[in-house]
């Protein structure tokens, strides 16, 4: 019976972390997207839409608040001896860090409610830092691992949030195809650099955590492959959007279908990222020098539960 509880808790934590990442993308990326859209030099056919920053911050509050409750409530029925991997997800340190993330989202929401978006950026960046610390309480070069996580998560959520805002702005300006293309071009130029950083840091993370001979033999490795395939699909859709930019504009109409699909696939990438935070990477035994780590799949062998993981 307890193994069912462990699986339910693990799945619930993954879903809630997806909600946290979505809230972070909508808030931080939405603000960045509006700032980027304001760089358009042409004649604006109308006002830019308001970013969904406040509602996204509230989504982050809800996700991290519920996650904090799940962590503290699940601690008793998941003893480490019976479920070492699942129990590592609900340790006291995990609960405290997620609670701090909830407070940071609350501060960001308060600043946004008071119409002070600039003040909301710092607590939102604090969520990224706290998530990196949560993923690396010890293990493989803690500071280096945390910095790598920041350099991977921050551009990923910025990328997704900026795309969502750009699509909303392009739809608001859809009667002016030249302006729509101007917005998409601004986003595409920024997304190229964000994509590059995400890919580079992702490759480094995989090389550190997953031995190549175990890439196809473990759940973590298979999910990494799925994520890589989705990122490649996003790249293909982005290229399709670039091709669309080269066509002569027609009267009316919004962004290309490829750009809309890019947004949907990016949401799936964030979901896969959330799943990876609760899986155990097959790190070599030489790296397994620490205690049981958070973010390990329920039901994993006790020997593997001591291995380090990248959040």
N, C-alpha and C positions, 0 to 999 in steps of 0.2 A: 504493500500500500504506500509506503514512504517513497518508493521510487517514482510513483505516479505524481506525488506531491512535488518531488524534485524536478520532474519534467515540466509540470505546469508552471512552477516558479521560474524555471529557466526560460521557457517560452514567453512568459509574461514580462520578465525583465528585458528580453530582447525587443518586444513590442514597445515597451515604455521608453527604451533607449532610442528607438526609431522616432517616437514622438518628440523626444528631447532634441534629436538632431534636426528634425523637421522644424521645430520651433526656433532653433538657433539659425537655421538657414533662412527662414522667413523673416526673422527680425534683423539679424546682422547683414545677410545678403540683400534683403529688401532695402535697407538704408543705403547700402553701397550701390545698389541698382539705381535708386533715385539720384544719388550723387553723380553716377555715370551718365544717366539720361540728361541731366542738366548741362552736360558738356556739348550737347547737340548745338551746332552753330547755325543751323538753318532757321527758317521761320516756323515756329511751333503752331500747328493747327488747333491747339487747345491746351488746357492745363494738364500737367502730368498727374496721374492718379496717386493717391496717398498710399504709401507702402503698408503692407499688412503687418507692420512691425509690432504694434501693440497686441493684436490678437495672437500673433506668433509667440510673443513673449509669454502671454497667458497660457498658450499651449505648452510651452516649456515649464511654466509653473505647475500646471496640472500633471504633466508627465513625471517630472522629478518629485513632486509631492507624493503622488501615488507610489512611485518607485521607492521612496524613502519608507513609506508604510509597509510595502511588500517586504523590503529587506528586513525590517525589524520584526515583522509578524512571522516571517518564515524561519527565523533563526532557531526557535525552539524545536519545531518538527523536523529540522534537517541537521542532525548531529554530524560533526565532521567525520567521525569514525565510520558511519554508515554511508554517507554521501559526501566525500571530501571535495569533489569538484563543485557540486551545487552549493554546499555549505560555504565555499570560498566566495560565492557571489553575494552572500548575505552577512559578511563579517561586519564588526562594529566600524572599522575604518571605511568600508564601502558606504555604509549608511550615513556616516558623518559627512563624507565628501559629496554624496548626492544631495543631502540636506543643504549643504553650502551652495550647491548649484541652484537649488530651488530658491534660496535667498537672493542669489545673484539675478536670477530671472525676475524675482519680485522687484528688486531695485530697478532693473531695466524697464519693467512695466510701469512702475511709478514715474520714472523720468519721461517715458513716452506719453503717459496720461497727462502729465504737466506740460506737454508740448516742448520737451527738451530732448530731442533725439540725440544730440551730441553727448549728453550726459549718460545716455543708455549704452553707448558703445563700450565703455570701460567694464561694466558688469557683464556684458555679453562676452567680451574677450576673456573675462574671468572664468566664465563657464568653460571655455575651451581649455584654459590652463588647468582648472580643476579636473576636467575629464582626462587630461593627460596624466595628472598626478594619480587619479584613480586607477588608470590603466597600468601605472608603473610604480607601485608602492615600494618595490624592491626589484630584484631580478637583474636582467641584462642591462648593465650600465644605466642605472635609473635615470640620471639627468639626461643622458644622451637619448634614451628611449622616450622620455617625456617630450623632449624637444622635437624628436622625429614625429611623434604623434601630433604635436601642435602644428608642425609644418605640413602635415597630411590632412588633418581635420579642418583647419581654418580655411585653406583654399577650396576644399571640397564644399563646405557649407556656403561659402561666399559664391562659388560658381553656381550652385543650385538656386540660391536665393536671388542672385542677380538675373538669372535666366527667367525665373518666374515673374519678377518685376518687369523685365524688358518685354515679355509677352503681354502683360497687362497694359503697359504703356503703348505698345504697338497696336493693340486692339482699340485703345482709346483714340489713336491717331489713324485708324485704318482708312479714313477717307483721303488721306494724303500719302500715297505710296512712296514718294521720295523721302518724307520724314520717317516713315516706317523703316525703310532701308537704312536711313542714317542711324536710327536707334539700334537696329540689329548689327550694323557694322561696328558701332562702338562696343557693344557687348561681345561680338566675335573677337575683336582685338584683345580685350581684357581676358576673355575665356581661354584664349590660346596660352597665355602665360600661366593662368591658374591650372589649366589641364596639364601643362608641362610639369609643374611642381607636384601635382597629385600623382602623376605617373612615376616620376623619379622617386619620391618618398615611398610610394607603394612598392616599387621594385626593391628598394633598399630594405624595407620592412620584411618582405617575403624572403629575401636572401638571408636575413638574420634569423628569421623564425622557422622557416620551413626547409629542411633538407630536400634537395631536388628528388632524391630517390623515394621520398615519402609524400611527394606532392599529390600523386594520384591514389595513394593508399590510405589517406586519413580524411575524416570529415572536414577538418580545417582546410586541408589542401584543396579538396574538391570545391568548397565554398569560395576559396580564393580564386580558383579557376573560373567559377561562375561570375565573380565580381570582375575579373579581368576581361571576360567576354562582354559583359555589359559596358564596361568602360570603352572597349574597342567599338561597340555598337554606337555609343555616344559620339565617339570620334567620327565614325562614318556619317552619322546624322549631321554633325557639325559641318563636315565637308559638303554635305548636300545643301545645308543652309548657305554656305559660301558660294556654291554654284548658283543658287537662287539669287543671291545678291548681284551676280553678274548679268542677269537677264534684264531686259528693258522693263521698267515698271509699267503696270497697267492701272487704269483708273479704279480706285477703290481697292479693297482687299487688305487683309492683314498679313502676318508672317506666314512663312511657308509651313507646310505640314511637317517637314523634317524638323523644324525648330520646335514645334509642339511636341513631337515624339521625343525629341532630345530631353525635354523637361520631364516627361513621364519616365524615361529610362533613368534619369538622374535620381528620381524618387526611389526607384528600385535599387540603385547603387547605395543610397543611404540606408535602405532596409537591409541589404546584404552586409553593410558595415556594422549595423547593429547586431546582426546575427554573429558576426566574427567576435564581438566582445564577450560572448558567452561560450565560445568554443576553445578547446585546448589545442594550441599549436604543437606540432611534433618537434619541439626543440631538441637538439642533441643532448644526451645525458650530461655532457661536460658543462652545460649551462644550467643544469638543474641544481643549483647550490642553495636555493632559498627555501622558505616555507611554502605552504600551499598558497597559490595565487588566486586572485579574483579573476572571474571571466572564463572559467573552465566548464566544459560541458558536463551536465549531470550524468553520472553513470560512467565517467572515464575512470580507468584504473588508478589506484592510489599512487602508483609509481609515477604516472604522468601528471598527476594533480600538483606535483611540486615544480613543474616546469614553468618557466617564465613565459609571458604572453605580451604581445603588443596590443593595446586597446585600440 
